[in-house]
């Protein structure tokens, strides 16, 4: 299962590298099933927006919440020029629209964004509430 997930994460990176794109990009995906993530065909390429997302993620405090089920969204920051994935964040939204997340492929620590940061990230990633 982990190999399939890893293959699904690497396939978009290889495709983007083959297209010759430069710079970093932030891409949002959703789980189709437990083993498959489908990524959006559009991406955020504005460096200021990417850095703002990273800033919010890094400044969000840990929470005691435990996440169940698959994340609502998977966010990756890719560097096609180097054929690497720099960041991966798994996002869950609660009924109030607050975002909880884990970092990395197998991250276990859960963090929570403030309501204002949740709204800003939702707008930045163009997520529906």
C-alpha positions as CSV (number, residue, x, y, z in Angstrom):
1,X,0.0,0.0,0.0
2,X,2.8,2.4,0.9
3,X,4.5,1.7,-2.5
4,X,1.3,2.5,-4.3
5,X,0.9,5.7,-2.4
6,X,4.5,6.7,-3.0
7,X,4.1,5.9,-6.7
8,X,1.0,8.2,-6.8
9,X,2.9,11.0,-5.2
10,X,6.0,10.7,-7.4
11,X,4.1,10.3,-10.7
12,X,3.0,14.0,-10.8
13,X,6.6,15.1,-10.0
14,X,8.1,13.1,-12.8
15,X,5.5,14.4,-15.2
16,X,6.2,18.0,-14.2
17,X,9.9,17.4,-14.5
18,X,9.4,16.1,-18.0
19,X,7.5,19.2,-18.9
20,X,10.5,21.4,-18.0
21,X,8.7,23.6,-15.5
22,X,10.8,25.6,-13.1
23,X,10.3,26.8,-9.6
24,X,8.2,25.5,-6.7
25,X,4.5,24.8,-6.9
26,X,1.9,23.9,-4.4
27,X,-0.6,21.2,-5.5
28,X,-3.8,20.0,-3.8
29,X,-5.0,16.5,-4.0
30,X,-7.9,14.3,-2.6
31,X,-8.0,10.6,-1.9
32,X,-9.9,8.6,-4.5
33,X,-9.5,5.6,-2.2
34,X,-7.1,4.5,0.5
35,X,-4.3,4.0,-2.1
36,X,-4.8,6.7,-4.7
37,X,-4.5,10.5,-4.4
38,X,-5.8,12.5,-7.3
39,X,-4.1,15.9,-7.6
40,X,-5.6,19.0,-9.2
41,X,-4.4,20.0,-12.6
42,X,-3.9,23.5,-11.4
43,X,-1.3,24.6,-8.9
44,X,-0.2,27.6,-6.9
45,X,3.1,28.9,-8.3
46,X,3.3,32.3,-6.6
47,X,6.3,32.1,-4.3
48,X,4.7,34.5,-1.8
49,X,1.6,32.3,-1.5
50,X,3.7,29.2,-1.1
51,X,5.8,30.9,1.6
52,X,2.7,32.1,3.4
53,X,1.3,28.5,3.5
54,X,4.5,27.3,4.9
55,X,4.6,30.1,7.5
56,X,1.0,29.2,8.7
57,X,1.8,25.5,8.9
58,X,5.0,26.1,10.8
59,X,3.4,28.5,13.3
60,X,0.3,26.3,14.0
61,X,0.3,24.8,17.5
62,X,0.0,21.1,18.2
63,X,-3.3,19.8,19.4
64,X,-4.4,16.6,21.3
65,X,-7.0,15.9,18.6
66,X,-6.8,12.5,16.9
67,X,-7.6,12.3,13.2
68,X,-9.7,9.5,11.9
69,X,-10.1,8.4,8.3
70,X,-8.5,9.7,5.2
71,X,-7.6,13.4,5.1
72,X,-9.9,15.8,3.3
73,X,-7.0,17.1,1.3
74,X,-3.3,16.4,0.7
75,X,-1.1,19.4,-0.1
76,X,2.4,19.0,-1.6
77,X,5.0,21.6,-2.4
78,X,7.0,20.3,-5.3
79,X,10.2,21.4,-6.9
80,X,10.0,20.1,-10.5
81,X,13.4,21.5,-11.4
82,X,15.0,19.2,-8.8
83,X,12.3,16.4,-9.2
84,X,11.6,16.6,-5.4
85,X,8.6,17.0,-3.1
86,X,9.6,19.5,-0.5
87,X,6.5,19.4,1.7
88,X,3.5,17.2,2.3
89,X,0.6,18.2,4.6
90,X,-2.5,16.1,5.2
91,X,-5.6,18.3,6.0
92,X,-8.8,17.5,7.8
93,X,-11.6,20.1,8.2
94,X,-14.0,20.0,11.1
95,X,-17.6,21.0,10.9
96,X,-16.7,24.6,12.0
97,X,-14.3,24.8,9.1
98,X,-11.2,24.8,11.3
99,X,-8.2,22.9,9.7
100,X,-6.3,20.2,11.6
101,X,-3.3,18.7,9.8
102,X,-0.3,16.4,10.0
103,X,3.0,17.0,8.3
104,X,4.8,14.5,6.1
105,X,3.9,11.2,4.6
106,X,3.5,9.4,7.9
107,X,3.1,12.3,10.3
108,X,1.5,11.4,13.6
109,X,1.6,14.8,15.4
110,X,-1.6,16.8,14.8
111,X,-1.6,20.6,14.5
112,X,-4.5,23.0,14.4
113,X,-4.8,26.3,12.5
114,X,-6.6,29.3,14.0
115,X,-10.0,30.1,12.4
116,X,-8.4,33.1,10.6
117,X,-5.4,31.0,9.3
118,X,-7.9,28.3,8.3
119,X,-9.8,30.8,6.2
120,X,-6.7,32.2,4.7
121,X,-5.4,28.7,3.7
122,X,-8.8,27.8,2.3
123,X,-8.7,30.9,0.1
124,X,-5.1,30.3,-0.9
125,X,-5.7,26.7,-1.8
126,X,-9.1,27.5,-3.3
127,X,-10.9,25.0,-1.1
128,X,-14.7,25.0,-0.8
129,X,-16.0,25.4,2.7
